[in-house]
Amino acid sequence: MKSADLCPRFETGMELLSKRWNGFIIFRLLEGSQRFSELESSLPISGRLLSERLKELEAAGITTRTVYPDTPVRIEYELTEKGRALRPVITSIKEWAEKWVNSEELDSMNQ
Amino acid sequence: MKSADLCPRFETGMELLSKRWNGFIIFRLLEGSQRFSELESSLPISGRLLSERLKELEAAGITTRTVYPDTPVRIEYELTEKGRALRPVITSIKEWAEKWVNSEELDSMNQ
């Protein structure tokens, strides 16, 4: 196996972060717990895809889903300790991007 | 546009890192410049895919490609200043993964 000398833990971490929208969902939840509808309105993805990603993040031990028996029922998502431990990762990506992503790149993204 | 309040620079940074194998290529190049064949033998991907990723990373200003007129010709890839500035990102992912990715997750990846 050619990947034998790659750190398999790093590989698992990269897999998680490299799944599209996971970084943004974690970014949002670092601000505090959120209802599904709050997450949905802050991200440019469908409710279905968001729901899928949240299930995967829950399965990976990154987020929890709590149902509060209010009327109507309130469902909140928040980061676990493992999820909150991603703060330095998200912060370092943010700092790098603020310093190094130039306006040309932003323009080409908006096309 | 629903994503209006997402930081567009963070979005561009995440796009770059979330493209599969980019993290690993940068991880490798943080150790120093590498020939194409060295990168190829350290990653579990085809030469064609590696070449594609390296072209994209070069276009994004993350890597450079230098041709040395030896016999046979020697081509080396290395990180630019913008690329080397990703060290804290890669390091924080590595540290998070070492602490938080558990053996069950590693087992499920190997299946």
gemmi code that builds the backbone of each chain (N, CA, C; Angstrom):
import gemmi

chains = {
    "A": [
        ("MET", (0.839, -1.206, 0.000), (0.000, 0.000, 0.000), (0.865, 1.244, 0.000)),
        ("LYS", (0.657, 2.064, -1.012), (1.516, 3.237, -1.194), (1.362, 4.275, -0.084)),
        ("SER", (0.193, 4.285, 0.572), (-0.027, 5.333, 1.564), (0.458, 4.939, 2.952)),
        ("ALA", (1.193, 3.804, 3.010), (1.579, 3.250, 4.308), (2.281, 4.261, 5.212)),
        ("ASP", (3.075, 5.150, 4.618), (3.808, 6.071, 5.485), (3.073, 7.395, 5.731)),
        ("LEU", (1.854, 7.526, 5.242), (1.047, 8.698, 5.597), (0.434, 8.433, 6.954)),
        ("CYS", (0.378, 9.467, 7.779), (-0.240, 9.279, 9.081), (-1.733, 9.029, 8.897)),
        ("PRO", (-2.224, 7.846, 9.306), (-3.642, 7.540, 9.061), (-4.589, 8.428, 9.865)),
        ("ARG", (-4.151, 8.944, 11.003), (-5.021, 9.847, 11.772), (-5.187, 11.178, 11.034)),
        ("PHE", (-4.083, 11.678, 10.504), (-4.137, 12.914, 9.715), (-5.078, 12.706, 8.523)),
        ("GLU", (-4.965, 11.537, 7.907), (-5.807, 11.203, 6.758), (-7.294, 11.267, 7.143)),
        ("THR", (-7.637, 10.682, 8.300), (-9.024, 10.698, 8.757), (-9.487, 12.130, 9.034)),
        ("GLY", (-8.619, 12.927, 9.647), (-8.950, 14.323, 9.918), (-9.188, 15.103, 8.633)),
        ("MET", (-8.313, 14.875, 7.649), (-8.454, 15.566, 6.367), (-9.747, 15.138, 5.657)),
        ("GLU", (-10.058, 13.858, 5.739), (-11.290, 13.349, 5.104), (-12.508, 14.088, 5.636)),
        ("LEU", (-12.504, 14.263, 6.954), (-13.627, 14.928, 7.604), (-13.742, 16.378, 7.147)),
        ("LEU", (-12.598, 17.073, 7.178), (-12.627, 18.495, 6.833), (-12.799, 18.717, 5.338)),
        ("SER", (-12.356, 17.725, 4.549), (-12.401, 17.952, 3.114), (-13.776, 17.628, 2.531)),
        ("LYS", (-14.669, 17.144, 3.362), (-16.028, 16.927, 2.874), (-16.710, 18.288, 2.809)),
        ("ARG", (-17.219, 18.604, 1.643), (-17.737, 19.950, 1.418), (-18.807, 20.358, 2.426)),
        ("TRP", (-18.703, 21.560, 2.938), (-19.601, 22.214, 3.887), (-19.324, 21.873, 5.341)),
        ("ASN", (-18.568, 20.794, 5.601), (-18.284, 20.483, 7.003), (-17.566, 21.630, 7.705)),
        ("GLY", (-16.593, 22.229, 7.023), (-15.860, 23.351, 7.614), (-16.782, 24.505, 8.002)),
        ("PHE", (-17.742, 24.794, 7.127), (-18.668, 25.898, 7.388), (-19.619, 25.590, 8.536)),
        ("ILE", (-20.085, 24.348, 8.571), (-21.009, 23.957, 9.644), (-20.289, 24.084, 10.993)),
        ("ILE", (-19.044, 23.594, 11.041), (-18.268, 23.687, 12.283), (-17.987, 25.161, 12.620)),
        ("PHE", (-17.634, 25.937, 11.618), (-17.417, 27.391, 11.768), (-18.634, 28.031, 12.448)),
        ("ARG", (-19.809, 27.719, 11.957), (-21.050, 28.276, 12.509), (-21.290, 27.822, 13.944)),
        ("LEU", (-21.065, 26.518, 14.177), (-21.357, 25.977, 15.510), (-20.336, 26.410, 16.560)),
        ("LEU", (-19.169, 26.867, 16.118), (-18.192, 27.405, 17.076), (-18.732, 28.678, 17.715)),
        ("GLU", (-19.706, 29.316, 17.050), (-20.338, 30.518, 17.610), (-21.370, 30.180, 18.694)),
        ("GLY", (-21.721, 28.911, 18.791), (-22.713, 28.496, 19.785), (-23.718, 27.549, 19.157)),
        ("SER", (-24.562, 26.935, 19.981), (-25.532, 25.976, 19.464), (-26.505, 26.671, 18.515)),
        ("GLN", (-27.018, 25.937, 17.560), (-27.899, 26.516, 16.559), (-29.054, 25.560, 16.261)),
        ("ARG", (-30.181, 26.158, 15.946), (-31.293, 25.352, 15.455), (-31.028, 24.996, 13.994)),
        ("PHE", (-31.705, 23.964, 13.541), (-31.546, 23.549, 12.157), (-31.827, 24.720, 11.205)),
        ("SER", (-32.921, 25.418, 11.475), (-33.321, 26.514, 10.578), (-32.298, 27.654, 10.552)),
        ("GLU", (-31.628, 27.881, 11.689), (-30.593, 28.926, 11.727), (-29.394, 28.526, 10.862)),
        ("LEU", (-29.006, 27.247, 10.996), (-27.897, 26.761, 10.171), (-28.270, 26.833, 8.703)),
        ("GLU", (-29.476, 26.397, 8.405), (-29.930, 26.339, 7.013), (-29.907, 27.731, 6.375)),
        ("SER", (-30.364, 28.732, 7.138), (-30.441, 30.064, 6.529), (-29.068, 30.722, 6.416)),
        ("SER", (-28.055, 30.171, 7.109), (-26.739, 30.800, 7.035), (-25.800, 30.098, 6.042)),
        ("LEU", (-26.269, 29.032, 5.424), (-25.421, 28.282, 4.489), (-26.131, 28.131, 3.143)),
        ("PRO", (-25.378, 28.202, 2.043), (-26.013, 28.144, 0.730), (-26.261, 26.711, 0.255)),
        ("ILE", (-26.776, 25.861, 1.145), (-27.021, 24.472, 0.736), (-28.452, 24.077, 1.088)),
        ("SER", (-28.904, 22.985, 0.483), (-30.271, 22.533, 0.716), (-30.412, 21.940, 2.118)),
        ("GLY", (-31.639, 21.963, 2.640), (-31.908, 21.376, 3.944), (-31.555, 19.898, 3.965)),
        ("ARG", (-31.766, 19.250, 2.846), (-31.489, 17.816, 2.762), (-30.001, 17.519, 2.920)),
        ("LEU", (-29.186, 18.306, 2.206), (-27.732, 18.110, 2.293), (-27.228, 18.475, 3.696)),
        ("LEU", (-27.773, 19.545, 4.251), (-27.377, 19.958, 5.599), (-27.689, 18.846, 6.605)),
        ("SER", (-28.856, 18.260, 6.473), (-29.286, 17.205, 7.370), (-28.366, 15.977, 7.257)),
        ("GLU", (-27.959, 15.685, 6.032), (-27.042, 14.566, 5.783), (-25.694, 14.824, 6.465)),
        ("ARG", (-25.165, 16.037, 6.264), (-23.871, 16.385, 6.855), (-23.937, 16.357, 8.392)),
        ("LEU", (-25.041, 16.845, 8.945), (-25.173, 16.870, 10.403), (-25.219, 15.444, 10.962)),
        ("LYS", (-25.839, 14.543, 10.227), (-25.865, 13.135, 10.672), (-24.464, 12.539, 10.656)),
        ("GLU", (-23.718, 12.866, 9.603), (-22.345, 12.352, 9.510), (-21.463, 12.941, 10.620)),
        ("LEU", (-21.642, 14.231, 10.876), (-20.837, 14.869, 11.929), (-21.195, 14.298, 13.302)),
        ("GLU", (-22.460, 13.974, 13.487), (-22.888, 13.361, 14.750), (-22.266, 11.960, 14.880)),
        ("ALA", (-22.296, 11.215, 13.782), (-21.711, 9.863, 13.793), (-20.207, 9.913, 14.063)),
        ("ALA", (-19.573, 10.988, 13.623), (-18.122, 11.135, 13.845), (-17.813, 11.719, 15.227)),
        ("GLY", (-18.855, 11.974, 16.017), (-18.639, 12.490, 17.375), (-18.296, 13.964, 17.429)),
        ("ILE", (-18.611, 14.718, 16.361), (-18.252, 16.139, 16.289), (-19.401, 17.017, 16.806)),
        ("THR", (-20.630, 16.590, 16.538), (-21.790, 17.385, 16.965), (-22.777, 16.511, 17.745)),
        ("THR", (-23.636, 17.179, 18.500), (-24.766, 16.475, 19.116), (-26.053, 17.150, 18.661)),
        ("ARG", (-27.131, 16.422, 18.767), (-28.449, 16.898, 18.367), (-29.332, 16.723, 19.595)),
        ("THR", (-29.889, 17.825, 20.096), (-30.725, 17.736, 21.292), (-32.144, 18.187, 20.960)),
        ("VAL", (-33.115, 17.363, 21.349), (-34.512, 17.689, 21.110), (-35.110, 18.233, 22.404)),
        ("TYR", (-35.622, 19.483, 22.370), (-36.273, 20.073, 23.531), (-37.782, 19.981, 23.348)),
        ("PRO", (-38.486, 19.439, 24.354), (-39.928, 19.195, 24.203), (-40.771, 20.463, 24.333)),
        ("ASP", (-40.403, 21.505, 23.592), (-41.211, 22.723, 23.549), (-42.330, 22.531, 22.517)),
        ("THR", (-43.203, 23.531, 22.430), (-44.200, 23.508, 21.356), (-44.001, 24.763, 20.507)),
        ("PRO", (-43.634, 24.664, 19.227), (-43.241, 23.422, 18.552), (-41.900, 22.908, 19.069)),
        ("VAL", (-41.684, 21.644, 18.826), (-40.441, 20.997, 19.274), (-39.218, 21.788, 18.792)),
        ("ARG", (-38.211, 21.926, 19.665), (-37.014, 22.682, 19.294), (-35.843, 21.705, 19.205)),
        ("ILE", (-35.117, 21.746, 18.090), (-33.975, 20.839, 17.914), (-32.716, 21.675, 17.757)),
        ("GLU", (-31.768, 21.446, 18.638), (-30.536, 22.236, 18.553), (-29.310, 21.354, 18.321)),
        ("TYR", (-28.403, 21.917, 17.536), (-27.146, 21.232, 17.237), (-26.025, 21.970, 17.923)),
        ("GLU", (-25.125, 21.193, 18.528), (-23.936, 21.860, 19.067), (-22.703, 20.980, 18.961)),
        ("LEU", (-21.550, 21.599, 19.148), (-20.303, 20.842, 19.047), (-20.044, 20.069, 20.329)),
        ("THR", (-19.491, 18.882, 20.193), (-18.988, 18.125, 21.338), (-17.602, 18.678, 21.685)),
        ("GLU", (-16.962, 18.089, 22.695), (-15.599, 18.517, 23.047), (-14.656, 18.282, 21.856)),
        ("LYS", (-14.858, 17.137, 21.202), (-14.046, 16.814, 20.011), (-14.254, 17.849, 18.902)),
        ("GLY", (-15.501, 18.300, 18.763), (-15.820, 19.317, 17.758), (-15.239, 20.670, 18.118)),
        ("ARG", (-15.373, 21.046, 19.399), (-14.839, 22.340, 19.831), (-13.314, 22.378, 19.710)),
        ("ALA", (-12.704, 21.188, 19.787), (-11.242, 21.114, 19.653), (-10.779, 21.460, 18.239)),
        ("LEU", (-11.722, 21.601, 17.321), (-11.358, 22.005, 15.949), (-11.186, 23.518, 15.810)),
        ("ARG", (-11.441, 24.246, 16.896), (-11.309, 25.710, 16.805), (-9.958, 26.167, 16.235)),
        ("PRO", (-8.805, 25.625, 16.731), (-7.537, 26.094, 16.160), (-7.411, 25.808, 14.659)),
        ("VAL", (-8.030, 24.727, 14.210), (-7.983, 24.401, 12.777), (-8.740, 25.463, 11.977)),
        ("ILE", (-9.972, 25.721, 12.407), (-10.811, 26.686, 11.696), (-10.190, 28.089, 11.759)),
        ("THR", (-9.662, 28.442, 12.950), (-9.015, 29.756, 13.103), (-7.797, 29.891, 12.191)),
        ("SER", (-6.996, 28.827, 12.098), (-5.780, 28.942, 11.279), (-6.140, 29.036, 9.790)),
        ("ILE", (-7.203, 28.374, 9.376), (-7.636, 28.490, 7.972), (-8.111, 29.930, 7.713)),
        ("LYS", (-8.876, 30.452, 8.674), (-9.404, 31.814, 8.545), (-8.260, 32.831, 8.457)),
        ("GLU", (-7.266, 32.691, 9.356), (-6.142, 33.632, 9.360), (-5.331, 33.555, 8.068)),
        ("TRP", (-5.110, 32.326, 7.621), (-4.360, 32.155, 6.374), (-5.122, 32.814, 5.223)),
        ("ALA", (-6.424, 32.538, 5.146), (-7.238, 33.044, 4.042), (-7.282, 34.578, 4.047)),
        ("GLU", (-7.405, 35.159, 5.248), (-7.469, 36.623, 5.327), (-6.176, 37.265, 4.829)),
        ("LYS", (-5.062, 36.585, 5.110), (-3.781, 37.154, 4.687), (-3.470, 36.864, 3.215)),
        ("TRP", (-3.799, 35.665, 2.746), (-3.259, 35.204, 1.477), (-4.224, 35.100, 0.302)),
        ("VAL", (-5.516, 35.003, 0.560), (-6.437, 34.900, -0.574), (-6.616, 36.307, -1.140)),
        ("ASN", (-6.255, 36.486, -2.393), (-6.300, 37.834, -2.949), (-7.608, 38.098, -3.692)),
        ("SER", (-7.796, 39.355, -4.042), (-9.082, 39.734, -4.624), (-9.337, 39.079, -5.984)),
        ("GLU", (-8.268, 38.791, -6.729), (-8.440, 38.067, -8.003), (-9.107, 36.716, -7.789)),
        ("GLU", (-8.645, 36.012, -6.761), (-9.228, 34.700, -6.468), (-10.688, 34.827, -6.081)),
        ("LEU", (-11.007, 35.878, -5.318), (-12.399, 36.092, -4.924), (-13.242, 36.387, -6.160)),
        ("ASP", (-12.688, 37.224, -7.064), (-13.413, 37.537, -8.302), (-13.693, 36.273, -9.098)),
        ("SER", (-12.668, 35.402, -9.211), (-12.855, 34.218, -10.042), (-13.873, 33.261, -9.414)),
        ("MET", (-14.030, 33.337, -8.095), (-15.039, 32.496, -7.433), (-16.453, 32.986, -7.680)),
        ("ASN", (-16.556, 34.308, -7.887), (-17.891, 34.873, -8.054), (-18.409, 34.768, -9.479)),
        ("GLN", (-17.540, 34.252, -10.373), (-17.968, 34.172, -11.770), (-18.881, 32.988, -12.016)),
    ],
    "B": [
        ("MET", (-28.540, 36.096, -2.040), (-27.608, 34.962, -1.888), (-27.470, 34.583, -0.418)),
        ("LYS", (-27.793, 33.334, -0.132), (-27.804, 32.893, 1.261), (-26.436, 32.904, 1.921)),
        ("SER", (-25.376, 32.781, 1.108), (-24.048, 32.688, 1.712), (-23.431, 34.066, 1.947)),
        ("ALA", (-24.215, 35.107, 1.773), (-23.681, 36.466, 1.828), (-22.901, 36.769, 3.103)),
        ("ASP", (-23.323, 36.182, 4.216), (-22.620, 36.525, 5.447), (-21.485, 35.570, 5.793)),
        ("LEU", (-21.209, 34.615, 4.909), (-20.027, 33.779, 5.104), (-18.827, 34.564, 4.593)),
        ("CYS", (-17.727, 34.466, 5.326), (-16.540, 35.164, 4.847), (-16.066, 34.532, 3.539)),
        ("PRO", (-16.035, 35.285, 2.441), (-15.674, 34.677, 1.158), (-14.209, 34.237, 1.089)),
        ("ARG", (-13.339, 34.868, 1.889), (-11.939, 34.418, 1.897), (-11.817, 33.055, 2.576)),
        ("PHE", (-12.528, 32.898, 3.677), (-12.544, 31.602, 4.370), (-13.072, 30.530, 3.417)),
        ("GLU", (-14.107, 30.905, 2.672), (-14.721, 29.981, 1.710), (-13.690, 29.534, 0.666)),
        ("THR", (-12.909, 30.493, 0.153), (-11.890, 30.161, -0.843), (-10.820, 29.253, -0.232)),
        ("GLY", (-10.424, 29.555, 0.994), (-9.435, 28.725, 1.688), (-9.933, 27.309, 1.895)),
        ("MET", (-11.192, 27.180, 2.314), (-11.784, 25.858, 2.535), (-11.897, 25.077, 1.220)),
        ("GLU", (-12.246, 25.786, 0.146), (-12.359, 25.135, -1.177), (-11.029, 24.481, -1.555)),
        ("LEU", (-9.962, 25.243, -1.298), (-8.632, 24.755, -1.660), (-8.271, 23.514, -0.846)),
        ("LEU", (-8.481, 23.612, 0.477), (-8.093, 22.514, 1.357), (-9.037, 21.330, 1.231)),
        ("SER", (-10.280, 21.620, 0.825), (-11.241, 20.528, 0.813), (-11.170, 19.736, -0.486)),
        ("LYS", (-10.319, 20.155, -1.390), (-10.132, 19.375, -2.611), (-9.243, 18.190, -2.254)),
        ("ARG", (-9.745, 17.013, -2.539), (-9.068, 15.824, -2.063), (-7.601, 15.739, -2.509)),
        ("TRP", (-6.731, 15.379, -1.591), (-5.279, 15.181, -1.731), (-4.476, 16.468, -1.599)),
        ("ASN", (-5.101, 17.626, -1.722), (-4.331, 18.859, -1.583), (-3.639, 18.937, -0.224)),
        ("GLY", (-4.355, 18.562, 0.824), (-3.773, 18.586, 2.166), (-2.526, 17.717, 2.265)),
        ("PHE", (-2.597, 16.543, 1.657), (-1.462, 15.618, 1.710), (-0.277, 16.130, 0.906)),
        ("ILE", (-0.575, 16.710, -0.262), (0.509, 17.227, -1.104), (1.232, 18.347, -0.347)),
        ("ILE", (0.457, 19.241, 0.269), (1.055, 20.345, 1.033), (1.834, 19.791, 2.233)),
        ("PHE", (1.249, 18.809, 2.931), (1.901, 18.107, 4.046), (3.292, 17.619, 3.618)),
        ("ARG", (3.360, 16.965, 2.482), (4.627, 16.429, 1.971), (5.614, 17.542, 1.639)),
        ("LEU", (5.094, 18.590, 0.977), (5.996, 19.664, 0.526), (6.481, 20.535, 1.683)),
        ("LEU", (5.787, 20.489, 2.820), (6.273, 21.218, 3.998), (7.585, 20.609, 4.498)),
        ("GLU", (7.845, 19.351, 4.113), (9.105, 18.693, 4.491), (10.267, 19.151, 3.609)),
        ("GLY", (9.959, 19.815, 2.513), (10.995, 20.287, 1.593), (10.589, 20.015, 0.159)),
        ("SER", (11.363, 20.546, -0.784), (11.014, 20.363, -2.189), (11.096, 18.880, -2.561)),
        ("GLN", (10.275, 18.484, -3.517), (10.214, 17.075, -3.903), (10.126, 16.945, -5.419)),
        ("ARG", (10.694, 15.869, -5.918), (10.500, 15.544, -7.329), (9.110, 14.937, -7.501)),
        ("PHE", (8.656, 14.974, -8.735), (7.342, 14.399, -9.022), (7.292, 12.929, -8.569)),
        ("SER", (8.338, 12.184, -8.892), (8.341, 10.744, -8.563), (8.332, 10.499, -7.056)),
        ("GLU", (8.961, 11.396, -6.296), (8.951, 11.247, -4.830), (7.542, 11.454, -4.284)),
        ("LEU", (6.882, 12.506, -4.798), (5.504, 12.766, -4.366), (4.610, 11.589, -4.744)),
        ("GLU", (4.784, 11.130, -5.978), (3.940, 10.054, -6.491), (4.065, 8.794, -5.632)),
        ("SER", (5.301, 8.468, -5.236), (5.466, 7.228, -4.483), (5.018, 7.374, -3.031)),
        ("SER", (4.801, 8.617, -2.566), (4.380, 8.779, -1.166), (2.875, 8.980, -1.028)),
        ("LEU", (2.148, 9.021, -2.137), (0.701, 9.246, -2.083), (-0.039, 8.146, -2.847)),
        ("PRO", (-1.197, 7.737, -2.342), (-1.902, 6.625, -2.989), (-2.775, 7.082, -4.165)),
        ("ILE", (-2.234, 7.953, -5.024), (-3.039, 8.433, -6.154), (-2.265, 8.258, -7.454)),
        ("SER", (-2.967, 8.311, -8.558), (-2.327, 8.119, -9.859), (-1.473, 9.336, -10.208)),
        ("GLY", (-0.484, 9.114, -11.060), (0.370, 10.198, -11.512), (-0.434, 11.277, -12.224)),
        ("ARG", (-1.459, 10.846, -12.923), (-2.294, 11.792, -13.660), (-3.038, 12.745, -12.721)),
        ("LEU", (-3.609, 12.179, -11.654), (-4.337, 13.002, -10.681), (-3.369, 13.922, -9.933)),
        ("LEU", (-2.203, 13.367, -9.584), (-1.206, 14.177, -8.883), (-0.797, 15.374, -9.743)),
        ("SER", (-0.579, 15.113, -11.022), (-0.166, 16.162, -11.941), (-1.249, 17.247, -12.058)),
        ("GLU", (-2.498, 16.821, -12.089), (-3.627, 17.755, -12.147), (-3.652, 18.655, -10.898)),
        ("ARG", (-3.535, 18.018, -9.721), (-3.552, 18.772, -8.463), (-2.397, 19.756, -8.389)),
        ("LEU", (-1.210, 19.318, -8.850), (-0.043, 20.196, -8.783), (-0.218, 21.407, -9.690)),
        ("LYS", (-0.875, 21.205, -10.835), (-1.152, 22.341, -11.730), (-2.111, 23.323, -11.072)),
        ("GLU", (-3.133, 22.795, -10.390), (-4.101, 23.652, -9.706), (-3.432, 24.413, -8.556)),
        ("LEU", (-2.581, 23.704, -7.811), (-1.892, 24.355, -6.685), (-0.941, 25.434, -7.191)),
        ("GLU", (-0.326, 25.178, -8.349), (0.564, 26.183, -8.943), (-0.259, 27.402, -9.377)),
        ("ALA", (-1.420, 27.153, -9.991), (-2.290, 28.249, -10.435), (-2.798, 29.073, -9.247)),
        ("ALA", (-2.957, 28.409, -8.094), (-3.431, 29.113, -6.900), (-2.286, 29.793, -6.147)),
        ("GLY", (-1.074, 29.675, -6.683), (0.074, 30.337, -6.064), (0.606, 29.638, -4.824)),
        ("ILE", (0.278, 28.332, -4.680), (0.704, 27.570, -3.492), (2.039, 26.853, -3.726)),
        ("THR", (2.245, 26.386, -4.955), (3.479, 25.657, -5.264), (4.162, 26.254, -6.501)),
        ("THR", (5.446, 25.949, -6.626), (6.143, 26.274, -7.874), (6.725, 24.982, -8.444)),
        ("ARG", (7.007, 25.034, -9.714), (7.560, 23.888, -10.435), (8.833, 24.395, -11.092)),
        ("THR", (9.951, 23.800, -10.735), (11.221, 24.247, -11.307), (11.862, 23.127, -12.100)),
        ("VAL", (12.260, 23.452, -13.332), (12.917, 22.462, -14.194), (14.419, 22.703, -14.153)),
        ("TYR", (15.194, 21.686, -13.729), (16.652, 21.782, -13.712), (17.200, 21.039, -14.917)),
        ("PRO", (18.054, 21.707, -15.706), (18.524, 21.096, -16.959), (19.604, 20.038, -16.747)),
        ("ASP", (19.349, 19.071, -15.878), (20.271, 17.955, -15.688), (19.971, 16.888, -16.745)),
        ("THR", (20.762, 15.829, -16.756), (20.441, 14.699, -17.623), (20.252, 13.471, -16.732)),
        ("PRO", (19.073, 12.879, -16.662), (17.818, 13.370, -17.240), (17.322, 14.618, -16.510)),
        ("VAL", (16.460, 15.351, -17.208), (15.905, 16.585, -16.659), (15.290, 16.338, -15.261)),
        ("ARG", (15.509, 17.270, -14.328), (14.988, 17.103, -12.976), (13.922, 18.170, -12.742)),
        ("ILE", (12.743, 17.749, -12.299), (11.657, 18.704, -12.043), (11.308, 18.648, -10.565)),
        ("GLU", (11.389, 19.799, -9.921), (11.087, 19.815, -8.490), (9.923, 20.740, -8.172)),
        ("TYR", (9.142, 20.309, -7.207), (8.004, 21.090, -6.742), (8.305, 21.595, -5.354)),
        ("GLU", (7.976, 22.867, -5.108), (8.102, 23.339, -3.735), (7.030, 24.368, -3.403)),
        ("LEU", (6.875, 24.621, -2.126), (5.865, 25.580, -1.690), (6.362, 27.007, -1.869)),
        ("THR", (5.456, 27.900, -2.243), (5.735, 29.333, -2.248), (5.576, 29.845, -0.814)),
        ("GLU", (5.759, 31.150, -0.625), (5.562, 31.726, 0.710), (4.103, 31.506, 1.150)),
        ("LYS", (3.182, 31.704, 0.207), (1.757, 31.483, 0.481), (1.483, 30.027, 0.876)),
        ("GLY", (2.186, 29.110, 0.235), (2.039, 27.691, 0.546), (2.630, 27.347, 1.911)),
        ("ARG", (3.836, 27.903, 2.174), (4.480, 27.623, 3.467), (3.665, 28.192, 4.621)),
        ("ALA", (2.903, 29.254, 4.324), (2.050, 29.868, 5.354), (0.915, 28.941, 5.784)),
        ("LEU", (0.761, 27.835, 5.085), (-0.271, 26.858, 5.489), (0.210, 25.914, 6.589)),
        ("ARG", (1.474, 26.060, 6.994), (2.004, 25.158, 8.038), (1.116, 25.112, 9.293)),
        ("PRO", (0.685, 26.279, 9.848), (-0.156, 26.197, 11.054), (-1.474, 25.448, 10.813)),
        ("VAL", (-1.996, 25.537, 9.593), (-3.239, 24.824, 9.278), (-2.997, 23.314, 9.323)),
        ("ILE", (-1.971, 22.894, 8.602), (-1.661, 21.456, 8.527), (-1.290, 20.928, 9.926)),
        ("THR", (-0.505, 21.711, 10.672), (-0.102, 21.300, 12.019), (-1.311, 21.160, 12.936)),
        ("SER", (-2.258, 22.115, 12.839), (-3.410, 22.038, 13.749), (-4.319, 20.855, 13.397)),
        ("ILE", (-4.409, 20.521, 12.125), (-5.190, 19.341, 11.737), (-4.517, 18.081, 12.295)),
        ("LYS", (-3.178, 18.039, 12.142), (-2.404, 16.893, 12.611), (-2.580, 16.717, 14.134)),
        ("GLU", (-2.462, 17.834, 14.868), (-2.567, 17.757, 16.331), (-3.969, 17.327, 16.762)),
        ("TRP", (-4.972, 17.897, 16.099), (-6.353, 17.515, 16.425), (-6.551, 16.023, 16.174)),
        ("ALA", (-6.091, 15.574, 15.017), (-6.297, 14.176, 14.627), (-5.582, 13.224, 15.587)),
        ("GLU", (-4.358, 13.593, 15.987), (-3.609, 12.720, 16.899), (-4.330, 12.580, 18.240)),
        ("LYS", (-4.963, 13.671, 18.667), (-5.641, 13.618, 19.962), (-7.030, 12.985, 19.858)),
        ("TRP", (-7.748, 13.259, 18.779), (-9.179, 12.958, 18.770), (-9.635, 11.820, 17.861)),
        ("VAL", (-8.849, 11.482, 16.852), (-9.303, 10.379, 15.982), (-9.012, 9.070, 16.711)),
        ("ASN", (-10.054, 8.297, 16.981), (-9.834, 7.094, 17.773), (-9.645, 5.861, 16.888)),
        ("SER", (-9.258, 4.776, 17.524), (-8.896, 3.595, 16.737), (-10.081, 2.996, 15.980)),
        ("GLU", (-11.300, 3.167, 16.546), (-12.483, 2.684, 15.814), (-12.612, 3.346, 14.442)),
        ("GLU", (-12.372, 4.679, 14.441), (-12.468, 5.401, 13.174), (-11.397, 4.930, 12.193)),
        ("LEU", (-10.205, 4.636, 12.717), (-9.140, 4.150, 11.842), (-9.519, 2.787, 11.274)),
        ("ASP", (-10.092, 1.922, 12.133), (-10.519, 0.597, 11.677), (-11.553, 0.707, 10.563)),
        ("SER", (-12.527, 1.625, 10.761), (-13.591, 1.724, 9.760), (-13.060, 2.260, 8.436)),
        ("MET", (-11.951, 3.034, 8.508), (-11.347, 3.524, 7.263), (-10.635, 2.420, 6.497)),
        ("ASN", (-10.128, 1.444, 7.249), (-9.339, 0.392, 6.594), (-10.194, -0.720, 5.996)),
        ("GLN", (-11.508, -0.615, 6.226), (-12.376, -1.690, 5.734), (-12.647, -1.536, 4.242)),
    ],
}
model = gemmi.Model(1)
for chain_id, residues in chains.items():
    chain = gemmi.Chain(chain_id)
    for i, (resn, *xyz) in enumerate(residues, 1):
        res = gemmi.Residue()
        res.name, res.seqid = resn, gemmi.SeqId(i, " ")
        for name, pos in zip(("N", "CA", "C"), xyz):
            atom = gemmi.Atom()
            atom.name, atom.element = name, gemmi.Element(name[0])
            atom.pos, atom.b_iso = gemmi.Position(*pos), 0.0
            res.add_atom(atom)
        chain.add_residue(res)
    model.add_chain(chain)
structure = gemmi.Structure()
structure.add_model(model)
structure.setup_entities()
